[in-house]
Amino acid sequence: MYGPERRIHDESGISPEELRAACGKCHALAVPLSWRRSSAEWKEFVNAHASSRGFKPNDEVVAFLAKAAPLYNPEWKPSKSRPPSPPLAGRWLVTASFPGRGKYYGEMQIDRAGDGDFTTRVNLISVSDGSTISRTGRAVVYGGYAWRGRSGGSSSTSSPDDLAPDDLANDAREVMWISADGASAEGR
């Protein structure tokens, strides 16, 4: 999830070293590891990138990518029976925790805006001081489980012109995983 969120993440533990040296020159390793290809397609991909990027193709890299990001995986079979877009429209209970600010609770209204597209309105109340945050946004749900959204808002503790970089009213990316039964979601 750190890839779509564009968060900094230590990728130094990912092997092989040739993978970090080749892919890591241009982007985070989360990018190729989020793709799915067959072993033959990974080999073709690595060979094409090797010739255009000036590094030597490596069978160890192909084997790692084919195992870490295969085109098919038996664990994914149950997800094929899931609807492409779960019935998310309606009112949802929301709990949140913000570093340095504590816990919040409230509700989110989700409205369908198209096939897999949604609009959101969120109202949160701080458990510790009662301050409020209101946010509106848009989201897309991929594969029936991967929520990717953007929202922005306002808070009762600051005006829009005086927002600090860490103000909770700033625009934010949303990345969540929706449960198999569509009854809950978890993420950032």
Residue pairs with C-beta under 8 A, 6 or more apart in sequence:
1 175
1 177
1 187
1 188
2 8
2 9
2 28
2 30
3 28
3 30
3 31
3 33
3 34
4 34
4 148
4 173
4 175
5 173
5 175
5 188
6 173
9 28
9 30
11 20
11 24
11 28
11 29
11 30
12 20
14 20
14 29
15 64
16 58
16 60
16 61
16 64
18 55
18 58
18 60
18 61
19 29
19 61
19 64
19 65
20 29
21 55
22 46
22 49
22 50
22 53
22 55
22 58
22 61
23 29
23 31
23 32
25 53
26 53
32 65
32 69
33 65
33 68
33 69
34 69
35 69
36 69
36 70
36 71
37 45
37 65
37 66
37 69
37 70
37 71
38 66
38 70
38 71
38 72
39 62
39 63
39 66
39 70
41 71
42 62
42 65
42 66
42 69
43 62
45 65
46 57
46 58
46 61
46 62
46 65
47 57
49 55
50 56
50 57
50 58
78 180
79 143
79 144
79 145
79 180
82 143
82 144
82 145
82 180
83 144
83 182
84 115
84 116
84 143
84 144
85 115
85 116
85 141
85 144
86 141
86 144
86 145
86 178
86 182
87 182
88 110
88 112
88 118
88 141
88 178
88 182
89 110
89 111
89 112
89 118
90 109
90 110
91 107
91 108
91 109
91 110
92 107
92 108
92 109
92 110
93 105
93 107
94 104
94 105
94 106
94 107
94 108
94 122
94 124
95 103
95 104
95 105
96 103
96 104
96 105
96 124
97 103
97 104
98 104
98 168
100 166
101 126
101 168
102 126
102 127
102 128
103 126
103 127
103 128
104 124
104 125
104 126
104 127
104 133
105 124
105 125
105 127
106 122
106 123
106 124
106 125
106 133
107 122
107 123
108 120
108 121
108 122
109 120
109 121
109 122
110 118
110 119
110 120
111 118
111 119
111 120
112 118
113 119
113 138
116 140
116 141
116 142
117 138
117 139
117 140
118 138
118 139
118 140
118 141
118 149
119 136
119 137
119 138
119 139
120 135
120 136
120 137
120 138
120 139
120 149
120 151
121 134
121 135
121 136
122 133
122 134
122 135
122 136
122 137
122 151
122 153
123 132
123 133
123 134
124 132
124 133
124 134
124 135
125 131
125 132
126 132
126 133
131 155
131 156
131 157
132 155
132 156
133 153
133 154
133 155
133 156
133 168
133 169
134 153
134 154
134 155
135 151
135 152
135 153
135 154
135 169
135 172
136 151
136 152
136 153
137 149
137 150
137 151
137 152
137 174
138 149
138 150
138 151
139 147
139 148
139 149
139 150
139 174
140 147
140 148
140 149
141 147
141 148
141 178
142 148
144 178
145 177
145 178
145 179
145 180
146 177
146 178
147 174
147 175
147 176
147 177
147 178
147 185
147 187
148 173
148 174
148 175
149 173
149 174
149 176
150 171
150 172
150 173
150 174
151 171
151 172
151 174
152 169
152 170
152 171
152 172
153 168
153 169
154 160
154 169
155 167
155 168
155 169
158 164
158 167
158 169
160 169
163 169
163 170
173 188
174 187
174 188
175 187
175 188
176 185
176 186
176 187
176 188
177 185
177 186
177 187
178 184
178 185
179 185
179 186
